[in-house]
Amino acid sequence: MSNAPLMPMATAVWLVENTTLTFKQIANFCHLHEVEIQGIADGEVAKGIKGYNPIISGQLTREEIELSSKDENRALQIKSADIKISNTEKKTKKYIPLSKRQDKPDSVLWLIRQHNILKDSQIAKLVGVTKNSVTAIRNKSYWNYNNLNPKDPVALNLFSQKDLVEALEKAERRIKKEKKEKEKQANISSV
């Protein structure tokens, strides 16, 4: 049944109404019984079902129907039974209420102090501020730096603990990679 068309009964209705295919060809293609196809043609089966065009859905081509119409022993070949369903969970920007937006710079300061291995770009992405703002807070040149109070962004619900752990793991991998590169360069220069 994996190569059956979408909505087989509605597809069968359309094929009966719009092609000269045999009942057996339609039955085999739609994975229905030949008697059901006969019933569709006689108006006894699928009375309220509107025909579903398999050409528009990309499951059949006109050429495929014509080839099978000319040879009643030729079975219809479904064009593509694979429907691509992406499983990637797209992260949507979470809405931050106005009352919490003032906490973003405080959260940036907390991350800089607690997790100094994070790059400015990682902090900016986590908290939802610009990289320039993070850099200004790190350099203490932020316009409101003296009034900032470090606050845990996870506690403020700006992002999840999982997001923070993933960012920290990524930063640790980057540091290890950079360390290996430095060792490699030191070995090359000493040779």
HELIX and SHEET records of a PDB file:
HELIX    1   1 PRO A    8  ASN A   18  1                                  11    
HELIX    2   2 PHE A   23  CYS A   30  1                                   8    
HELIX    3   3 GLU A   34  ASP A   42  1                                   9    
HELIX    4   4 ARG A   62  LYS A   70  1                                   9    
HELIX    5   5 LEU A   98  ARG A  101  1                                   4    
HELIX    6   6 ASP A  103  GLN A  114  1                                  12    
HELIX    7   7 ASP A  120  VAL A  127  1                                   8    
HELIX    8   8 LYS A  131  ARG A  138  1                                   8    
HELIX    9   9 TYR A  145  ASN A  147  5                                   3    
HELIX   10  10 GLN A  161  SER A  190  1                                  30    
END                                                                             
